[in-house]
Amino acid sequence: MTSADLNRVFHEQMTRDIAGAKRLQQCYHLLEGYPDWPDQMKEELDLYCAGLSNNQRLGRLMGSELDAALQDPRWTALQPGR
């Protein structure tokens, strides 16, 4: 898998019956749809992923970093009426 598949994988993971699906649905809502991934970011993500150890990959799959990102107060600032 490469970064070119990001939104396809995002959709597949978001619609699976897994614990992380709800978090990904929340991300989708906050981002107001699928993100546009600039080519430079895709290249950086490919390099980043290539350098991860198996333990680091498992840590990312556990979702704690995603939970922390979703709790970032800057999301509230972006929402109108709050």
N, C-alpha and C positions, 0 to 999 in steps of 0.2 A: 504494500500500500504506500502511496505517496501523497503529498499534499494536494495533488490534483483531484484526489477523491474526497477531499475534506467535507464538502456539503452532503455528498452521498452517504458517507459514513455517519455524519452528524444526524441525518434523517433516520438511517437504519438504527442507530443506537437510541435515538429519541423515541422510536416507536416500539422498541423491544420491551419485554416484560422483565426489566431489570431495575435494581434500586437506583441506578444513575439516570434512568430515563426521565424521572420527574425533574431532576436538576437540569438536564439538557433542555427540557421543555421550558423551564423557567428562563434559561439563557436565550432560547429562541424568542420568547416573548419580550425580554428586555432588549434584545438586539433588533426587534421588530422584523424578524425574518432571517433568512440565511445571509451570513456576511459575505461581502465581496473580498476575496483574499488576494491582495496585491502579489504580483509575481515575486517580489523581493521577500515578502513574508513567507511565501511558500518555500522558497529556497532556504531561508533561515530555519524554518520548521523541519525541513528534511535533514539539515545538518544537525540540528538539536536532537532529533529523534535517533539519528545514527549514533550519537554519542552516549545514549542512555544505557545503563546497565539493566539487567533483568529486574533487579530490586527496584531501581528507579522507575521502570515501566510499570511494575506492579503498584508502586506508590501512586502513580498518576491515575491508574485504573480504580483505585480505592475512592477517589473523589474528594479527598480532604482539601486539596488546593482549589478545586472548583467551588466547594462550599465556602471557603474563605473569600474567593472572588465574588461570589453572589452576595455575601454580607457586606461588601464594600459600600460605604455610605454615599459614594459618588453616584450610584444607581438612583438613589432617592432624589438627588439633585437634578437628575435628567428627566424625572417624571413630572409632567405638568400637574399643577394643583396640589403640590406637596410643599 
